[in-house]
Amino acid sequence: MQRITRVLVAVAIGAALLASCGGDDGGVPTLVWYTNPDNGGQRTLAQQCTEASDGAYRIRTEILPNEADAQREQLVRRLAAHDSSVDLMSLDPPFVAEFANAGYLLPITDRAEVDRLTEGVLDGPLATAFWDDELVATPFWANTQLLWFRTSVAEEAGIDPTSGDVTWDDLIDAAEATGTRIGVQARRYEGYMVWINALVSSAGGTIVEHADRGADATPTMASPAGDEAADVVDRLSHSSARPADLTTAGEEEARSLFHGPNGGFMVNWPYVYAAAKGGVDSGALDQSVVDDIGWARYPRTDADHPSAPPLGGINLAIGNFTNHPDEAVDAVACITSVEHNAQYMVESGNPAARAAAYDDPDVREAFPMADLIRDSIDEAAPRPISPYYGDISASVQRTWHPPTSVSSPDTPEETDSYMHEVLQGDRLL
């Protein structure tokens, strides 16, 4: 059963009682934008686009919970009740197909508007914005992971991560030879799914085929690519290069390890660079650590395939029950413009979805690896685009955790069997 339907019966009656909190003031439509938590950057864009509209609309922000699952649940509660106050929403890309399939997102069908909202958007995030051949969300900001390395460690190991052909085996060899560790995200949460999906995609495979078929998608982890991905997890988890907290590690744990005395390599999002510089400013980190940080494209799973970096970010969608669809489209165009993409990247540290933003001088000053981020996002592999994505992700997380239990071909085969039963409703998560 599709995840979204599991909450509808329980919440629809209660959600119907939610009062519309959009409201119009003096005849000027007020658009309510439900945002994921950030440093206030989305609120700033709301104010700027309100002013730029010359009185056509106002935008008011409402902050969603911190966790992605809780964000999803709150939006589902409102949209299941056809709440017209959900004019705009910041939506994780993996949820777009689920929401669109349920009829919760306003499709953009006018060709000129589609062109306006997608012009110059990088290929990676653009792939997450469509459902059933219709534009249902506009990439707002995108994200990807890079390989971060301590240049002193790489030099000692005799490895050049910037060569573009470095594999996970190469990194593990280098870390073992230098007595250092590799930071990854491997606790049972979405970050672990990000790693596994990148490993499989980088080996030329997919977690599922025909993901858009929902319950009838075909699990395809039991494959050469799935086996290669399992071999990487297996080898790292039994290597001296593994983090001590591997089974509970997320982004921040990986970052802490990387900055420590045993730090050698790490895969993580670009925010870690600004965070490291901020650590120097606060006195928590020595400048010598930042000076020792290098960056490169995400590592290959095997030598024969270029890596397919992870894809993250936020899409901006319009609620299908808004009373102000025309104003909402104009607001989305303003919020996601190249100018605001660049501004948000500098002020919030979240990479832009539009290619031209990376040419902005302020972006290039804040992110000396801007070209690498842009290329990685453009060639990134999204997680499965499916209305049943939650079931797919949970199936992978459960069968691949703890990482110390992973082996090929057993784990990929178990994943396919488990996922098939979940998708068909024969097993509960």
Sequence and secondary structure as in RCSB ss.txt:
>XXXX:A:sequence
MQRITRVLVAVAIGAALLASCGGDDGGVPTLVWYTNPDNGGQRTLAQQCTEASDGAYRIRTEILPNEADAQREQL
VRRLAAHDSSVDLMSLDPPFVAEFANAGYLLPITDRAEVDRLTEGVLDGPLATAFWDDELVATPFWANTQLLWFR
TSVAEEAGIDPTSGDVTWDDLIDAAEATGTRIGVQARRYEGYMVWINALVSSAGGTIVEHADRGADATPTMASPA
GDEAADVVDRLSHSSARPADLTTAGEEEARSLFHGPNGGFMVNWPYVYAAAKGGVDSGALDQSVVDDIGWARYPR
TDADHPSAPPLGGINLAIGNFTNHPDEAVDAVACITSVEHNAQYMVESGNPAARAAAYDDPDVREAFPMADLIRD
SIDEAAPRPISPYYGDISASVQRTWHPPTSVSSPDTPEETDSYMHEVLQGDRLL
>XXXX:A:secstr
  HHHHHHHHHHHHHHT      EETTEEEEEEEE   SSHHHHHHHHHHHHTTTS EEEEEE  SSHHHHHHHH
HHHHHTT TT  EEEE HHHHHHHHHTT B  B  HHHHHHHHTTB HHHHTTSEETTEE  EEEEEE  EEEEE
HHHHHHHT  GGGS  BHHHHHHHHHHHT EEE   SSSHHHHHHHHHHHHHTT  SEESGGGGGG EE  SSHH
HHHHHHHHHHHHTSTTS TTGGG  HHHHHHHHHSTTEEEEEE THHHHHHHHHHHHTSS HHHHHTEEEES  B
SSTTS    B EEEEEEEBTT S HHHHHHHHHHHTSHHHHHHHHHHH   BSBGGGGGSHHHHHH TTHHHHHH
HHHT B     TTHHHHHHHHHHHS SGGG  TTHHHHHHHHHHHHHHTTSS  
